[in-house]
Amino acid sequence: MKFTEEHEWLRVEGDLVTVGITRHASEQLGDVVFVELPGPGTKVAKGDEVAVIESVKAASDILAPVDGEIVEVNDAIVDSPGKVNEDPMGDAWFFKMTLSDISILDSFMDEAEYGELVG
């Protein structure tokens, strides 16, 4: 897995990247009450706002970590936003996307580096 400074995780699965938020991010947000995801087929550029997550404490935008296209979204977290708090690093992924350039993943943090960031 790779991690961003915006507390997103990226897991490479073949030619797709699955994106979600880290446990640290879900804990900082508190109880998640609403999630809005992009539609499949949405083309995004790194830094674009692609999803919205609201909790009892705050609302946050999820940014596209890389350039690419959204190919699948996790409707389960739209229907049950609390899943983001229960399993942020697993079943509560946000979307899957293709990448314009897979080598960009080399610029992200690994788990140990992310641990230092939030430690």
Order of alpha helices (4+ residues) and beta strands (2+ residues): beta-beta-beta-alpha-beta-beta-beta-beta-beta-alpha-alpha-beta-alpha
